[in-house]
């Protein structure tokens, strides 16, 4: 897996897409010290100051696999992130997966995932777009193919106050929680390798019951009341885990329903339905 690191980028997802056009058949890891236009789900800005692990894994999509094979990618990437961070905190049980694409630490958001399926530009267009990367990359002559951009942001050695106040969920960082800094180069490589392995497993075996159970075991608010904003409509119920596709299962009025998208937040026990 080729790794490109930059001092500053607008977005690691954007640069990873360009580099994937130069290397269409191989996974690439792109990281940056800072991002000026990092983004989260639904195009929300993602604050990316120095001290965080800002990165994207460009993963070539296997054409013979159905598109829905990759649907659980944010969840399996989240599990890989959680498992990578667990040895860095003394209370690993404080880590949880916030469906569908965040990792929490003691209730605060410590990491997020943004997955985008794209068909990168041709090798010529990519070379024109990023000359300095083109001198490093060895284009292999393969035709353009779809790839999955798995963007990851981990609040590592930063002060959560530096992330601003316009946040959907309170933030934390590894340093704020543990009182210690982590080695960012080693963390970025460990995360890249863990997510790459998770993608290989997903392609080879699908979203297995064992993977689903591992995620459910660390799922935030499991068997607790939550609210889900689904396309502007707020739904309140009890989180009952995931279905076989990775959709969130809520029990609403005694009936279990699956939701494939939305923003979920915990509620007080008095709000249970």
N, C-alpha and C positions, 0 to 999 in steps of 0.2 A: 504494500500500500504506500503510494507516494504521498509525502507530506510537504505542503507548502505553508510557510509561516510568514506573515507580514506584520510590519509595525502598526499600520493603520489601513483599514478598508472601510468602504461604505457599508458593505454587508458580506459576510463570508458566504452566504448562500449565492449571492450574485457572482462573486468571483469563482466559486466552485462550479457554477454552471458554465462559465466561460472556459475554465480549465478542463471540464468534462468534454467540451467540444474538441479539445486537443488530444484527449486520451479517452476515447469513447468506450473502451472495453475493460477499463481497470478502475477499481475503487481509488478515490483520492480523498485525502484529508486536508482541509484548508483551515487555518487558524489565524487569528489576529490579536495583537496586543489591545487594540481598541477598535470599535466600529462607530462610524458616524451616522449610519442609517440602518442600524440593526432593527429587525422587525419580528414580531410575534404573530400569533394567530389573528386572522381577520385584518392584517395590515397594521396592527398596533405597534407603536414605536417600542423598541427594546433598548433600554439604556445599557451602554457597554463601556464603562470606564476601565482604565488600566487596573489590573488586579483580578479580572475575571477570566474564565476559560471560555473564550468565544470561538466557535468552530463549526464546520460543516463537513459531513461525510457525504461525498457524491458516490452513490451506489448504483452501478449499471443494473437496469431491470432486465430480467430474463424474459425474452419475448414469448417463450413457450408457456409461461405461467399466466394465469388469469389475473386481472388487475386487482381483484379483491384479496388475493394472497397477501398483498402489501398493505391492506387496510389497517391491520393492527400494528404497523411499524412504529407509530408514536408510543404505543404502550410497551412494546418489547424494548424499544430504545430507552424508555423511562426506567424499566426494570434493570437494564444493563447499567444505566447511570447510578441508580440506587445501590446496586451491588458494588460498583466501583467506589462510591463515596463511603460505604459502610465502614471499611477499615480505618477511615480518617477521623471518625468520631467515636467517642467512648460509649455513647448510648445509641447504637445503630438502630434500636427499635424506635427511635424518634424520627427516623426517615419513613416517608410514606409516599405513595403514588396518588396524585390528584388527577383523576380521570379528566380528559384523555391524554394529557401531555405535559404534566408538571411533576416535579419532585418537591416534597415539603420536608422541612427539618424543624422539629418542634413546633409545627403549625405554620411556619413561615416558608415562603417560596424560596428555594435555594437553586432550582434548576428548571429549565423549560426546554421543550422540543418543538420545532416547526418542521413539518415534512411537506415537501413540494415535489410533485412529479412533473418533470420537464423533458423536452427534447432539445438538447443543447444545440447551439449554432454550429455551422460547419467549421472544419479546421481553419479554413482561410479567414472566416469572420472572427473566429476566436483569436487568431494570431493578430489580426488588426486591432482587436479590442484590448489586448493585454500583452504588449511586447516583452516586458521583463519576465513574465511567466513563460512565454513561448520559448525564450532562450534556455530555460531549464527543462521544460516538458519535452518528451520524446513522442511525438504523435505517431501512432502505429498504423495509420492508413485505413483504419476500419471506418465503415459508414456510420453516420450519426445514429445513435440509439437512445431510447428513453433512459433516464436515470432518476433516481429518487434522491433528492437533496434533504439530508437529515441535519437540520440546523440545531445546534445545542448551545445553550448559554448556562454557565454555572457561576453563581456568585461565590467566588473563592476568597481571595484576599482583599475584599472591599468592605467599606462601611456602608451598610444598607441605606443610610441617609443620603448617600451619593446617587442613589437610584431615583430620587425624586419622590414626590408625594402622590402623583397621579397613577396609582397602581390599583389593579383589580383585586389583588390579594396582597396582604402584608409580606414584605420580603425579609430574608435573613441572608447570612453568608456563613461559609465554613469558619472563617476567622472570628466572626462575631459570636458564633456558637461555641467554638473550642478555645478561643484565645490564642490560636497558633496559625501561622501562615503555612501554606502548602507550596510545593515546587510545581509551578504551573506547567513547564514543559513535560514533566513526567505525568502530570494529571491529564493533560490533553492527549498524550499518546495512549495512556491507559484507557481513557474514555473511547477514543477512536477504535482501538482494538476490541474492546468489549462490545461496542455497538456493531462493528463489522461481524463479529462472531454471532451476535444475536440475529443479524440479517441472514447469515448463512443458514442458521438453524431454521429460521422462518421459511426460507426458500426450500429447504430440504424436507422439512417435516410439517410445515403449516403451523397454525396457531393451536398447539397441542393442549390437551387438558392439563398437562403438567405445567405448561407456561401460564395458562389461565389461572390455575390454582396459586402459582407463585405470585402473580400480580394481585390476585384477590387477597392473599395473606397480608399484603402491604398496602391495600387500598384504603385511602383516607375515608373516614365516615362509614365504613362497612357496618351494616345493620343499625345505622343511625339515621335520623331525619336529615334530609338535604333539600335544597331547592335547586332546580335545574331551569336555566333560562334557555329555552329552545326556540330560536327564531323570534325572540321578542316576547314569547309567552312563558310565564313563570309557572313551573309545576313543582308541587311539594309532595314528597313521599319518603319512603325509607329505602336507603341504598341496599340492595340485595346482591351486589356483585356484578359480574359480567356474563353475557351470553357467549355462545360458541364462536361468535365473530368478533368479540371484544366490545360490543355495545354495552352501555350502562343499563343495568336492570333496576328499575324503581318499582316499589310496591305502593300503589296509589289506590286508596279505598279498597284494599284487600285484593287488588288485581295487579299482577306483575306485567310491566311493560318495558320494552327495550328502546333505548334512544341512541342513535349513532352520532349525534353532535349536540353541543350545548356547553354552557358554562355552569359548573356545579359548585355549590358552597354548602358548608355544614350549617345546621340550625340547632337551636336549643331543643332539648327533649320535649318541651311543651308543644313544639310545633309538629310532632309526629302525626301522621295520618293513618 
